[in-house]
């Protein structure tokens, strides 16, 4: 695995020598494009499906999160970017699978037809497997990162995705929603569906930066609250925004138990704000430069700056 | 990841202190069972699907191959067994997916209903993802194996499964068979569908045993010929054996280009014998104790001992 040559425009940040979320996102886009270009050994149809799924319009929240938490030195930027791209590949794989007819049966994703609509179910499933597998290959080969760190990242990503993580969340979402009755269970599902990969991305950033255990814990708290808020906001948008605005199917959750369906949009909104406030508190405790991450949250949640502490 | 406590009955081997294929297979079964038991964090339906797919009747060729090539010292046996179980998980994941309605649409596998028949498509797909992901987690956490070796195994497994490996093979099998015209292309497909994971298992064994590059290359040649022979035999059995004998759907390949459909069973049989002879030659060159692997091949291909050099 050769790491990226993409360099970030560090001067574009108002915070001085720390990259901002927008420049990191551009670097992620650039590197993802590189990682799925010129693959002569890959069947063309499969390669196109991978590109279709991965390169659609996206906020790239998870790799940006990882990068901003890692605060890499210049010589580590390529590897940290690649670790973020690995997480984005895992996330994309989960989206392809979530959208399948036997799961959410969605038509639109990232402003494009879902991968199975564009390439058929078999190729869509194979594209997901390819992306998931590639993620582990990228992690194993991260240039200039200590072997022990790479192994920690790999184990952590496996746990986050596997049968107690994302996969468990999707199983409950598809086959176990009916048995969810209270806010705790719905929040647990939100955790598995979104929080778990947010926390994994953040923890990977923390490990890459070499933080001690206390700081890693604070980073994980930050990401957990951020992730739950993000999923709640997604549930609110599912009933209030248009398909065009979101670039994916809306009102797919109508019959599902979500915080919104259980308690209404305004209570969900309140819960979202509460989690964001706790996220900010944990961010401060983590000692990570808070400014670029606050800007990211403000943009994602479209809030005036004053609404965050 | 804690490694297995399962110990092999080394005395059962006629070759002295090298385990034979049958005792290794028993140890693999035992360890696989342990790895998917008592998982309180896993949704019960998902756990049952994983167990259904993984613990069905199987020859466990890939983990046995890995183990017999690794020739582990007593204190390495647990970790080498776990590495084999990781490969078996990957293989099982590929079977679940191959059997889906959008792929081969199979009803029977490992003497059981296919996983999607027993648990529905969504849970089957999630079980496959869970197994694949777990495999990388196991590799990352292999007890007592040097970090650099674990990373090599992880990268190697990612390459074997990914968009230039198993996934490419399945894409061509499902969506590109029509364009296969000659023996070279069919053999290339056999390589991707079966050989690639045989070679990965064998190479992982070679890496775990600490072989030098020349011996690793000989091991890979051995496994490549073994894998191609195995897939060819499978194609022959597909038209000649009963469903009950194989424990899976038969005559699914009727319209597909295989060595059998292109050249008939007797020519395919000849090719199979040729690959087995070359496998044996490479095995000798590798310096690995050949007896248990020859016994494995003899049992798998139901040949009299004399037919192998």
Interface residues (C-beta under 8 A of the other chain):
Chain A: X1 X39 X41 X42 X43 X45 X46 X47 X50 X93 X97 X100 X102 X103 X120 X121 X122 X123 X125 X126 X128 X129 X130 X132 X133 X134 X136 X137 X139 X140 X141 X147 X148 X150 X151 X152 X154 X155 X157 X158 X159 X161 X162 X163 X164 X167 X168 X170 X171 X172 X174 X175 X176
Chain B: X1 X39 X41 X42 X43 X45 X46 X47 X50 X93 X97 X100 X102 X103 X120 X121 X122 X123 X125 X126 X128 X129 X130 X132 X133 X134 X136 X137 X139 X140 X141 X147 X148 X150 X151 X152 X154 X155 X157 X158 X159 X161 X162 X163 X164 X167 X168 X170 X171 X172 X174 X175 X176
